[in-house]
């Protein structure tokens, strides 16, 4: 994942988003933004990053201290048929 100049997020969000992308083997491309309720003009990696920022904004205490709660929330948002074997 390359750092996108198209979005601004906190360094911690960028780091956690990269962890999720690597952990779940999320390919860059298109389509995930709509599923995560992010503007559809963003790539999959950008969408995950913006989604993490939104989760931190909504419930920082929960998601900033519990990576697996954030990971599970992301998995719950993606339909099962789109999840790979590693999810």
C-alpha positions as CSV (number, residue, x, y, z in Angstrom):
1,X,0.0,0.0,0.0
2,X,1.3,3.4,-0.9
3,X,0.4,6.4,1.2
4,X,-2.3,8.3,-0.7
5,X,-2.0,12.0,-1.1
6,X,-5.7,12.1,-1.7
7,X,-6.7,11.6,1.9
8,X,-5.6,13.0,5.3
9,X,-5.8,10.8,8.3
10,X,-3.8,10.6,11.5
11,X,-0.5,8.6,11.5
12,X,-2.0,6.0,13.9
13,X,-5.0,5.5,11.6
14,X,-2.6,5.0,8.6
15,X,-0.6,2.5,10.5
16,X,-3.6,0.5,11.7
17,X,-5.2,0.6,8.3
18,X,-2.0,-0.9,6.8
19,X,-2.1,-3.6,9.5
20,X,-5.7,-4.5,8.5
21,X,-4.8,-4.4,4.8
22,X,-1.8,-6.7,5.3
23,X,-3.6,-9.0,7.8
24,X,-6.6,-9.5,5.7
25,X,-4.8,-9.5,2.3
26,X,-7.0,-6.7,0.9
27,X,-6.1,-6.0,-2.7
28,X,-6.1,-2.5,-3.9
29,X,-8.6,-1.8,-6.6
30,X,-12.2,-0.7,-6.5
31,X,-15.5,-1.8,-4.9
32,X,-14.8,-1.9,-1.2
33,X,-15.6,1.8,-0.8
34,X,-19.3,1.4,-1.4
35,X,-19.4,-1.6,1.0
36,X,-17.7,0.5,3.7
37,X,-20.0,3.5,3.1
38,X,-17.1,5.6,1.8
39,X,-17.3,7.8,-1.3
40,X,-16.9,5.4,-4.3
41,X,-14.0,7.4,-5.9
42,X,-11.6,5.9,-3.4
43,X,-9.5,2.8,-3.9
44,X,-9.9,-0.2,-1.6
45,X,-6.9,0.7,0.5
46,X,-8.0,4.4,0.8
47,X,-11.5,3.2,1.7
48,X,-10.1,1.0,4.5
49,X,-8.0,3.9,5.8
50,X,-11.0,6.3,5.8
51,X,-13.2,3.6,7.4
52,X,-10.7,3.2,10.2
53,X,-10.6,7.0,10.7
54,X,-14.4,7.0,10.9
55,X,-14.4,4.2,13.5
56,X,-11.8,6.1,15.5
57,X,-13.9,9.2,15.3
58,X,-17.0,7.4,16.5
59,X,-15.5,5.3,19.3
60,X,-11.8,6.0,19.8
61,X,-11.7,4.4,23.3
62,X,-12.9,1.0,21.9
63,X,-11.1,0.8,18.6
64,X,-7.8,2.5,19.5
65,X,-7.1,-0.1,22.2
66,X,-8.6,-3.2,20.6
67,X,-7.2,-4.1,17.2
68,X,-9.3,-7.3,17.0
69,X,-12.6,-5.4,17.7
70,X,-11.7,-3.1,14.7
71,X,-10.7,-6.1,12.6
72,X,-14.0,-7.9,13.4
73,X,-16.0,-4.8,12.7
74,X,-14.4,-4.6,9.2
75,X,-15.0,-8.3,8.6
76,X,-18.6,-7.9,9.6
77,X,-19.1,-5.1,7.1
78,X,-17.9,-7.2,4.1
79,X,-20.3,-9.8,2.7
80,X,-19.0,-13.3,3.2
81,X,-18.8,-14.1,-0.5
82,X,-16.3,-11.3,-1.0
83,X,-14.0,-12.5,1.8
84,X,-11.0,-14.6,0.9
85,X,-9.7,-17.6,2.8
86,X,-7.6,-15.5,5.2
87,X,-10.6,-13.6,6.6
